[in-house]
């Protein structure tokens, strides 16, 4: 089983990677704003909101007590997987 610090490091790296991808999509949308559809704009805004929620979840995980971190790590990994899936889905459309 991974330690809390190992999970934190992994999640921070994943969040950094996802953030870079979201930033690229946001920049692309802004660059092509005149051609970006309302759906594409909403997709990027949704990803930005999901990133913010992921940052909050990671902060809660870091602040969690030793007896709660294992429980939180499962829900965090599920959320990260859904954020990654959303990003892949939007990346192909934007």
N, C-alpha and C positions, 0 to 999 in steps of 0.2 A: 504494500500500500504506500502511496506517495505521502510525503509529509506536507504539512500546511504550507511551508515555504516553497516547496517544489510546485505545488498547485498554484500559489500566488504568482510565481515566476512564469509559469506556463500561461496563465490567464492574462498577465500583463503583456506578454509577448504577442498573444493572440489578439488582444485588444489593440495594441499598437499596429499590427498588420491590418486588422479590419478598419481601423481609423484611417490609415493611409488610403485604403481602397475607397472608403466613403468620401474622403476629401477629394480624390481624383474624380469620382462621379459628380460630386457637387461642383467642382471646377468645370468639368465638361458641360454640365447643365447650364451653368452661368455663361459659359462661352457661347453656347448654342441656344441661349435663352429665347431668342426669337423663334426658334424651331422646336424648342422643347414643349412637349404637350403638357397639359395639366396633370395627366397621369404620371408622367416622368417626374415632374416637379414634386408631386405628392410622394412618389417612391423615395426620392432623395430625402425629403423632409422626414419621412417615416424612418429611414435608416439613421438619420441624425438623432431622432428621438430614441431609437433603440440603443444607439451608442451611449447616449446619456444615461439610460437606464442600466446599461452594462457597467458603466463607470461607477454608478451608485451601488450596484450589487457587489462589485469588486471591493469597493471601500468597506461595505458592510462585512464582507468576508474577512478582510484584513483586520478589522476591529473585533471580530468574533472571539469568543472565549474558546479555550481549548476543547471544551466538551461539545461545542456547537459547530465547529468548522467542518467536520465530516458531513454532517447533515446539510449544511449550506453548500458544500462543494458539489453535491449531486445536482442540486437545482441550478447552480451556476453553470455547470457543464452543459446541462440541457439548454439553458438560455443561450450560451455561446454557440451551440450547434444550430439553434434556430436563427440566430443573428447571421451566422455564416451562410446558412441556406437562403435567407432573405437576400443577402448581398449578392450571392451567385445568381439568383433569379432576376434581380434588378439589373445586374451588370450586363446581362445579355440584352436587355431592352433599352438601356440608356446609351 
